[in-house]
Amino acid sequence: MRTEPDDFWMEGITGVLDRTKSEGLATLKVRSPCFLPPGKASVGRRVPGSG
């Protein structure tokens, strides 16, 4: 799933590992411009008209 105006991405995956034991896995990945990836430093932005 993706929303273009804000570049938000979400992906979900599920899978069965062992049906006899009812074991499986699920992952959910989210990417949002609101959060920086781990290890990335923030870069200040100048707002137009702020000086």
PDB file of N, CA, C and O in Angstrom:
ATOM      1  N   MET A   1       0.838  -1.158   0.000  1.00  0.00           N
ATOM      2  CA  MET A   1       0.000   0.000   0.000  1.00  0.00           C
ATOM      3  C   MET A   1       0.893   1.235   0.000  1.00  0.00           C
ATOM      4  O   MET A   1       1.924   1.260   0.673  1.00  0.00           O
ATOM      5  N   ARG A   2       0.503   2.247  -0.746  1.00  0.00           N
ATOM      6  CA  ARG A   2       1.262   3.500  -0.784  1.00  0.00           C
ATOM      7  C   ARG A   2       0.288   4.656  -0.947  1.00  0.00           C
ATOM      8  O   ARG A   2      -0.674   4.584  -1.712  1.00  0.00           O
ATOM      9  N   THR A   3       0.561   5.716  -0.212  1.00  0.00           N
ATOM     10  CA  THR A   3      -0.172   6.953  -0.447  1.00  0.00           C
ATOM     11  C   THR A   3       0.822   7.940  -1.050  1.00  0.00           C
ATOM     12  O   THR A   3       1.811   8.298  -0.411  1.00  0.00           O
ATOM     13  N   GLU A   4       0.565   8.370  -2.257  1.00  0.00           N
ATOM     14  CA  GLU A   4       1.504   9.210  -2.999  1.00  0.00           C
ATOM     15  C   GLU A   4       1.718  10.610  -2.433  1.00  0.00           C
ATOM     16  O   GLU A   4       2.860  11.069  -2.414  1.00  0.00           O
ATOM     17  N   PRO A   5       0.680  11.317  -1.970  1.00  0.00           N
ATOM     18  CA  PRO A   5       0.923  12.697  -1.525  1.00  0.00           C
ATOM     19  C   PRO A   5       1.968  12.820  -0.414  1.00  0.00           C
ATOM     20  O   PRO A   5       2.731  13.786  -0.391  1.00  0.00           O
ATOM     21  N   ASP A   6       2.011  11.853   0.506  1.00  0.00           N
ATOM     22  CA  ASP A   6       2.970  11.946   1.615  1.00  0.00           C
ATOM     23  C   ASP A   6       4.052  10.874   1.571  1.00  0.00           C
ATOM     24  O   ASP A   6       4.867  10.799   2.491  1.00  0.00           O
ATOM     25  N   ASP A   7       4.088  10.035   0.522  1.00  0.00           N
ATOM     26  CA  ASP A   7       5.093   8.986   0.342  1.00  0.00           C
ATOM     27  C   ASP A   7       5.141   8.016   1.517  1.00  0.00           C
ATOM     28  O   ASP A   7       6.223   7.645   1.971  1.00  0.00           O
ATOM     29  N   PHE A   8       3.981   7.604   2.009  1.00  0.00           N
ATOM     30  CA  PHE A   8       3.859   6.621   3.085  1.00  0.00           C
ATOM     31  C   PHE A   8       3.718   5.251   2.438  1.00  0.00           C
ATOM     32  O   PHE A   8       2.904   5.070   1.532  1.00  0.00           O
ATOM     33  N   TRP A   9       4.512   4.281   2.903  1.00  0.00           N
ATOM     34  CA  TRP A   9       4.463   2.908   2.373  1.00  0.00           C
ATOM     35  C   TRP A   9       4.177   1.934   3.503  1.00  0.00           C
ATOM     36  O   TRP A   9       4.650   2.130   4.623  1.00  0.00           O
ATOM     37  N   MET A  10       3.409   0.888   3.225  1.00  0.00           N
ATOM     38  CA  MET A  10       3.181  -0.183   4.195  1.00  0.00           C
ATOM     39  C   MET A  10       3.123  -1.505   3.444  1.00  0.00           C
ATOM     40  O   MET A  10       2.503  -1.601   2.385  1.00  0.00           O
ATOM     41  N   GLU A  11       3.777  -2.530   4.003  1.00  0.00           N
ATOM     42  CA  GLU A  11       3.821  -3.845   3.383  1.00  0.00           C
ATOM     43  C   GLU A  11       3.605  -4.893   4.473  1.00  0.00           C
ATOM     44  O   GLU A  11       4.231  -4.824   5.531  1.00  0.00           O
ATOM     45  N   GLY A  12       2.741  -5.845   4.226  1.00  0.00           N
ATOM     46  CA  GLY A  12       2.502  -6.927   5.170  1.00  0.00           C
ATOM     47  C   GLY A  12       2.681  -8.269   4.489  1.00  0.00           C
ATOM     48  O   GLY A  12       2.225  -8.470   3.364  1.00  0.00           O
ATOM     49  N   ILE A  13       3.354  -9.196   5.181  1.00  0.00           N
ATOM     50  CA  ILE A  13       3.599 -10.537   4.645  1.00  0.00           C
ATOM     51  C   ILE A  13       3.287 -11.556   5.732  1.00  0.00           C
ATOM     52  O   ILE A  13       3.665 -11.372   6.888  1.00  0.00           O
ATOM     53  N   THR A  14       2.599 -12.627   5.363  1.00  0.00           N
ATOM     54  CA  THR A  14       2.359 -13.722   6.305  1.00  0.00           C
ATOM     55  C   THR A  14       2.745 -15.033   5.641  1.00  0.00           C
ATOM     56  O   THR A  14       2.732 -15.154   4.416  1.00  0.00           O
ATOM     57  N   GLY A  15       3.089 -16.010   6.465  1.00  0.00           N
ATOM     58  CA  GLY A  15       3.456 -17.312   5.917  1.00  0.00           C
ATOM     59  C   GLY A  15       3.319 -18.411   6.957  1.00  0.00           C
ATOM     60  O   GLY A  15       3.440 -18.169   8.158  1.00  0.00           O
ATOM     61  N   VAL A  16       3.062 -19.627   6.477  1.00  0.00           N
ATOM     62  CA  VAL A  16       2.931 -20.796   7.344  1.00  0.00           C
ATOM     63  C   VAL A  16       4.265 -21.534   7.358  1.00  0.00           C
ATOM     64  O   VAL A  16       4.818 -21.847   6.304  1.00  0.00           O
ATOM     65  N   LEU A  17       4.785 -21.814   8.570  1.00  0.00           N
ATOM     66  CA  LEU A  17       6.030 -22.570   8.701  1.00  0.00           C
ATOM     67  C   LEU A  17       5.735 -24.059   8.906  1.00  0.00           C
ATOM     68  O   LEU A  17       6.321 -24.911   8.239  1.00  0.00           O
ATOM     69  N   ASP A  18       4.828 -24.362   9.827  1.00  0.00           N
ATOM     70  CA  ASP A  18       4.468 -25.752  10.123  1.00  0.00           C
ATOM     71  C   ASP A  18       2.984 -25.811  10.472  1.00  0.00           C
ATOM     72  O   ASP A  18       2.583 -25.439  11.575  1.00  0.00           O
ATOM     73  N   ARG A  19       2.183 -26.274   9.539  1.00  0.00           N
ATOM     74  CA  ARG A  19       0.738 -26.307   9.723  1.00  0.00           C
ATOM     75  C   ARG A  19       0.324 -27.239  10.865  1.00  0.00           C
ATOM     76  O   ARG A  19      -0.659 -26.967  11.554  1.00  0.00           O
ATOM     77  N   THR A  20       1.056 -28.325  11.070  1.00  0.00           N
ATOM     78  CA  THR A  20       0.690 -29.282  12.128  1.00  0.00           C
ATOM     79  C   THR A  20       0.880 -28.689  13.519  1.00  0.00           C
ATOM     80  O   THR A  20       0.180 -29.082  14.452  1.00  0.00           O
ATOM     81  N   LYS A  21       1.803 -27.762  13.674  1.00  0.00           N
ATOM     82  CA  LYS A  21       2.049 -27.119  14.968  1.00  0.00           C
ATOM     83  C   LYS A  21       1.401 -25.734  15.045  1.00  0.00           C
ATOM     84  O   LYS A  21       1.550 -25.034  16.047  1.00  0.00           O
ATOM     85  N   SER A  22       0.698 -25.347  14.012  1.00  0.00           N
ATOM     86  CA  SER A  22       0.088 -24.004  13.923  1.00  0.00           C
ATOM     87  C   SER A  22       1.131 -22.898  14.091  1.00  0.00           C
ATOM     88  O   SER A  22       0.899 -21.908  14.784  1.00  0.00           O
ATOM     89  N   GLU A  23       2.286 -23.086  13.441  1.00  0.00           N
ATOM     90  CA  GLU A  23       3.347 -22.090  13.510  1.00  0.00           C
ATOM     91  C   GLU A  23       3.424 -21.317  12.199  1.00  0.00           C
ATOM     92  O   GLU A  23       3.257 -21.877  11.116  1.00  0.00           O
ATOM     93  N   GLY A  24       3.675 -20.039  12.322  1.00  0.00           N
ATOM     94  CA  GLY A  24       3.808 -19.202  11.152  1.00  0.00           C
ATOM     95  C   GLY A  24       4.554 -17.935  11.497  1.00  0.00           C
ATOM     96  O   GLY A  24       5.087 -17.790  12.597  1.00  0.00           O
ATOM     97  N   LEU A  25       4.587 -17.031  10.556  1.00  0.00           N
ATOM     98  CA  LEU A  25       5.250 -15.761  10.808  1.00  0.00           C
ATOM     99  C   LEU A  25       4.509 -14.655  10.090  1.00  0.00           C
ATOM    100  O   LEU A  25       3.765 -14.889   9.138  1.00  0.00           O
ATOM    101  N   ALA A  26       4.731 -13.456  10.566  1.00  0.00           N
ATOM    102  CA  ALA A  26       4.137 -12.279   9.949  1.00  0.00           C
ATOM    103  C   ALA A  26       5.103 -11.114  10.091  1.00  0.00           C
ATOM    104  O   ALA A  26       5.753 -10.962  11.126  1.00  0.00           O
ATOM    105  N   THR A  27       5.197 -10.304   9.065  1.00  0.00           N
ATOM    106  CA  THR A  27       6.013  -9.094   9.132  1.00  0.00           C
ATOM    107  C   THR A  27       5.181  -7.915   8.642  1.00  0.00           C
ATOM    108  O   THR A  27       4.296  -8.054   7.799  1.00  0.00           O
ATOM    109  N   LEU A  28       5.492  -6.778   9.190  1.00  0.00           N
ATOM    110  CA  LEU A  28       4.841  -5.541   8.784  1.00  0.00           C
ATOM    111  C   LEU A  28       5.923  -4.485   8.675  1.00  0.00           C
ATOM    112  O   LEU A  28       6.597  -4.178   9.658  1.00  0.00           O
ATOM    113  N   LYS A  29       6.096  -3.925   7.478  1.00  0.00           N
ATOM    114  CA  LYS A  29       7.089  -2.876   7.259  1.00  0.00           C
ATOM    115  C   LYS A  29       6.355  -1.578   6.949  1.00  0.00           C
ATOM    116  O   LYS A  29       5.396  -1.555   6.178  1.00  0.00           O
ATOM    117  N   VAL A  30       6.822  -0.510   7.563  1.00  0.00           N
ATOM    118  CA  VAL A  30       6.230   0.804   7.336  1.00  0.00           C
ATOM    119  C   VAL A  30       7.350   1.796   7.047  1.00  0.00           C
ATOM    120  O   VAL A  30       8.367   1.816   7.740  1.00  0.00           O
ATOM    121  N   ARG A  31       7.157   2.612   6.028  1.00  0.00           N
ATOM    122  CA  ARG A  31       8.104   3.682   5.720  1.00  0.00           C
ATOM    123  C   ARG A  31       7.322   4.978   5.651  1.00  0.00           C
ATOM    124  O   ARG A  31       6.336   5.090   4.922  1.00  0.00           O
ATOM    125  N   SER A  32       7.775   5.950   6.418  1.00  0.00           N
ATOM    126  CA  SER A  32       7.097   7.230   6.477  1.00  0.00           C
ATOM    127  C   SER A  32       8.120   8.357   6.445  1.00  0.00           C
ATOM    128  O   SER A  32       9.179   8.240   7.062  1.00  0.00           O
ATOM    129  N   PRO A  33       7.828   9.438   5.743  1.00  0.00           N
ATOM    130  CA  PRO A  33       8.747  10.567   5.735  1.00  0.00           C
ATOM    131  C   PRO A  33       8.792  11.286   7.089  1.00  0.00           C
ATOM    132  O   PRO A  33       9.605  12.190   7.281  1.00  0.00           O
ATOM    133  N   CYS A  34       7.939  10.896   8.013  1.00  0.00           N
ATOM    134  CA  CYS A  34       7.908  11.522   9.342  1.00  0.00           C
ATOM    135  C   CYS A  34       9.057  11.057  10.230  1.00  0.00           C
ATOM    136  O   CYS A  34       9.370  11.718  11.220  1.00  0.00           O
ATOM    137  N   PHE A  35       9.697   9.921   9.895  1.00  0.00           N
ATOM    138  CA  PHE A  35      10.742   9.349  10.728  1.00  0.00           C
ATOM    139  C   PHE A  35      11.992   9.102   9.900  1.00  0.00           C
ATOM    140  O   PHE A  35      11.908   8.651   8.758  1.00  0.00           O
ATOM    141  N   LEU A  36      13.151   9.397  10.477  1.00  0.00           N
ATOM    142  CA  LEU A  36      14.428   9.127   9.815  1.00  0.00           C
ATOM    143  C   LEU A  36      14.840   7.688  10.073  1.00  0.00           C
ATOM    144  O   LEU A  36      14.524   7.146  11.133  1.00  0.00           O
ATOM    145  N   PRO A  37      15.539   7.050   9.133  1.00  0.00           N
ATOM    146  CA  PRO A  37      16.069   5.707   9.367  1.00  0.00           C
ATOM    147  C   PRO A  37      17.087   5.732  10.505  1.00  0.00           C
ATOM    148  O   PRO A  37      17.699   6.770  10.755  1.00  0.00           O
ATOM    149  N   PRO A  38      17.282   4.604  11.203  1.00  0.00           N
ATOM    150  CA  PRO A  38      18.272   4.551  12.280  1.00  0.00           C
ATOM    151  C   PRO A  38      19.655   4.980  11.780  1.00  0.00           C
ATOM    152  O   PRO A  38      20.080   4.579  10.696  1.00  0.00           O
ATOM    153  N   GLY A  39      20.346   5.787  12.566  1.00  0.00           N
ATOM    154  CA  GLY A  39      21.692   6.225  12.221  1.00  0.00           C
ATOM    155  C   GLY A  39      21.756   7.470  11.353  1.00  0.00           C
ATOM    156  O   GLY A  39      22.846   7.984  11.100  1.00  0.00           O
ATOM    157  N   LYS A  40      20.626   7.962  10.896  1.00  0.00           N
ATOM    158  CA  LYS A  40      20.618   9.159  10.058  1.00  0.00           C
ATOM    159  C   LYS A  40      20.446  10.393  10.940  1.00  0.00           C
ATOM    160  O   LYS A  40      19.640  10.394  11.870  1.00  0.00           O
ATOM    161  N   ALA A  41      21.198  11.425  10.644  1.00  0.00           N
ATOM    162  CA  ALA A  41      21.093  12.680  11.391  1.00  0.00           C
ATOM    163  C   ALA A  41      20.027  13.562  10.761  1.00  0.00           C
ATOM    164  O   ALA A  41      19.790  13.509   9.554  1.00  0.00           O
ATOM    165  N   SER A  42      19.411  14.342  11.566  1.00  0.00           N
ATOM    166  CA  SER A  42      18.389  15.268  11.079  1.00  0.00           C
ATOM    167  C   SER A  42      19.053  16.457  10.404  1.00  0.00           C
ATOM    168  O   SER A  42      20.084  16.944  10.868  1.00  0.00           O
ATOM    169  N   VAL A  43      18.473  16.917   9.322  1.00  0.00           N
ATOM    170  CA  VAL A  43      18.970  18.082   8.599  1.00  0.00           C
ATOM    171  C   VAL A  43      17.917  19.174   8.745  1.00  0.00           C
ATOM    172  O   VAL A  43      16.763  18.995   8.357  1.00  0.00           O
ATOM    173  N   GLY A  44      18.328  20.304   9.305  1.00  0.00           N
ATOM    174  CA  GLY A  44      17.376  21.397   9.504  1.00  0.00           C
ATOM    175  C   GLY A  44      16.930  21.994   8.178  1.00  0.00           C
ATOM    176  O   GLY A  44      17.722  22.134   7.246  1.00  0.00           O
ATOM    177  N   ARG A  45      15.672  22.337   8.111  1.00  0.00           N
ATOM    178  CA  ARG A  45      15.138  22.976   6.924  1.00  0.00           C
ATOM    179  C   ARG A  45      14.725  24.385   7.256  1.00  0.00           C
ATOM    180  O   ARG A  45      14.172  24.646   8.324  1.00  0.00           O
ATOM    181  N   ARG A  46      14.988  25.281   6.356  1.00  0.00           N
ATOM    182  CA  ARG A  46      14.598  26.669   6.560  1.00  0.00           C
ATOM    183  C   ARG A  46      13.203  26.870   5.987  1.00  0.00           C
ATOM    184  O   ARG A  46      12.938  26.532   4.833  1.00  0.00           O
ATOM    185  N   VAL A  47      12.336  27.411   6.786  1.00  0.00           N
ATOM    186  CA  VAL A  47      10.980  27.682   6.358  1.00  0.00           C
ATOM    187  C   VAL A  47      10.946  29.023   5.643  1.00  0.00           C
ATOM    188  O   VAL A  47      11.400  30.028   6.191  1.00  0.00           O
ATOM    189  N   PRO A  48      10.405  29.051   4.407  1.00  0.00           N
ATOM    190  CA  PRO A  48      10.361  30.328   3.678  1.00  0.00           C
ATOM    191  C   PRO A  48       9.643  31.402   4.497  1.00  0.00           C
ATOM    192  O   PRO A  48       8.600  31.147   5.100  1.00  0.00           O
ATOM    193  N   GLY A  49      10.212  32.589   4.506  1.00  0.00           N
ATOM    194  CA  GLY A  49       9.613  33.702   5.236  1.00  0.00           C
ATOM    195  C   GLY A  49       9.944  33.736   6.717  1.00  0.00           C
ATOM    196  O   GLY A  49       9.436  34.591   7.442  1.00  0.00           O
ATOM    197  N   SER A  50      10.806  32.801   7.188  1.00  0.00           N
ATOM    198  CA  SER A  50      11.118  32.762   8.613  1.00  0.00           C
ATOM    199  C   SER A  50      12.379  33.549   8.956  1.00  0.00           C
ATOM    200  O   SER A  50      12.816  33.541  10.107  1.00  0.00           O
ATOM    201  N   GLY A  51      12.966  34.226   7.978  1.00  0.00           N
ATOM    202  CA  GLY A  51      14.102  35.061   8.315  1.00  0.00           C
ATOM    203  C   GLY A  51      15.231  34.821   7.458  1.00  0.00           C
ATOM    204  O   GLY A  51      16.274  35.455   7.619  1.00  0.00           O
TER     205      GLY A  51
END
